[in-house]
């Protein structure tokens, strides 16, 4: 070792660098003690500048890691005019600008990515949001919605497709979110213990400030349970890693139970049925026939079913069995009744603007006058400031018209068709497993999406668009005969 160098963890560092670093750390610590964050800000800016110029792909993985632990700006500043998640969303905006500059300079995206059916459907989806923003009842709100959707889709879908060529990046994508989210879960359960572990009322807020409420928290928990379960069967996994995954899966399952999120529970049941259909290769025509028969049955006996539901007076409860029973209570349960109020309002709005809708993001500002007195609940508001349409499908219908809903469904159908193609055609066990857990994880969210919608948030957008990117990457790279799995020659 040179006399002018120090060896730190086997890395040779010049003495001047070492001592300047020590001086910086000590000075910065002193300033932070006196509530002065100037040097810390300089360090963060310098770090971001370095990664933006030389290793910008690591910004994406930092976004994945920080998303679950990001906190909304309005948590710190209640009067802030917008609620940007910190630090995840500013990093997404930064990554978007880097992608734009790189694309202009070098043509960053391969043609195979841009012309892939999933990518084309997503670009059409963004185009329709743009078009309905022009015709919106609230153009400013809608264009803000469009801009936020762009900084979600390009850094979280198009860019990861490139990264997911390498299998190690796929596993890193899963691991980083799971690790950071585990801290949120432990924090929430620890907080829950002070109120009583099965206190339903506490379940509504113990995950704050990281998640706004228990429903979004439950939705993301449900998304990662199929991923963790699938990783248990990953080939050549070391026993101690499998043991850790079992522990983490148990933690997530407990957290899902304690979240008292009924929609998330339903999504796990639905995904279990879907997994059975896929694994046993039930033909799609049988599924279509069974679904058609079920719809006809529900239509024929709709009056009897509604009458039965109206007789269920079980409200949401701390007792788990009673809480499950309350799922079908449309007589007295305020949560269920408020959803019906929002949906009825949305359908009335839809009848007025069926083709172009009211504009992306406009529902929550426009639905109040459409509420009927008989539909209002104890949690309704006359000013319509309490949230969205509570459905990932009704929202685009009312905000972007019939074409908006159809285009969103095309994105989903194209994604599922691609994933199933990869699953059934691939001979590689890892590829089959990755495509299967991607389908199942997305399905938990899409089932949950019948009753809630969170794709305007970073918490849901990172895994949702990331999984779609993974399916696209598997199709482009894994089924290519010259490059039979993500990572190509680098990983064989």
CORLINLIN-V482278 format. One record per run of one state. SS is the DSSP state (@ for helix, = for strand, . for the rest). FROM is the first residue (numbers start at 1). TO is the last residue. If there is no record, write none. Layout:
# CORLINLIN-V482278
<<SS & FROM & TO> <SS & FROM & TO>>
This chain:
# CORLINLIN-V482278
<<. & 1 & 4> <= & 5 & 8> <. & 9 & 10> <= & 11 & 14> <@ & 15 & 33> <. & 34 & 37> <@ & 38 & 54> <. & 55 & 56> <@ & 57 & 67> <. & 68 & 70> <= & 71 & 72> <@ & 73 & 76> <. & 77 & 84> <= & 85 & 86> <. & 87 & 87> <@ & 88 & 106> <. & 107 & 110> <@ & 111 & 114> <. & 115 & 116> <@ & 117 & 134> <. & 135 & 138> <@ & 139 & 163> <. & 164 & 166> <@ & 167 & 193> <. & 194 & 201> <@ & 202 & 204> <. & 205 & 213> <@ & 214 & 231> <. & 232 & 238> <@ & 239 & 258> <. & 259 & 261> <@ & 262 & 279> <. & 280 & 283> <@ & 284 & 300> <. & 301 & 301> <@ & 302 & 310> <. & 311 & 319> <@ & 320 & 328> <. & 329 & 333> <@ & 334 & 352> <. & 353 & 362> <@ & 363 & 366> <. & 367 & 367> <@ & 368 & 370> <. & 371 & 372> <@ & 373 & 375> <. & 376 & 393> <@ & 394 & 425> <. & 426 & 428> <@ & 429 & 448> <. & 449 & 457> <@ & 458 & 478> <. & 479 & 479> <= & 480 & 480> <. & 481 & 482> <= & 483 & 483> <. & 484 & 487> <@ & 488 & 491> <. & 492 & 492>>
